[in-house]
């Protein structure tokens, strides 16, 4: 069973992506650093979502240095806005699936 805190972190991450002012990379960094970076996908996510979440971690560089927000910032700078938007879409997709929204 998915923990309420995991669902809440995804909700807050989506709120950061939608409500925060600024460029997509900045909003993604806020969403990731404040909400998603502490999620342990092997423990907190259903098996069918682990690979997608790990894809986010790899894109942001967290697979190499868990919990290092500075690494996430340096990786996001290297991504295009389009690549960052694709990560944001994945975050939103995972949020919807966790909450049973189609």
ABEGO torsion letter per residue (X at the ends): XBBAAAAAAAAAAAAAAAABBEBAAAAAAAAAAAAAAABBAAAABBAAAAAAAAAAAAAAGAAABBGBAAAAAAAAAABBAAAAAAAAAAAAAAAAAAAGBX
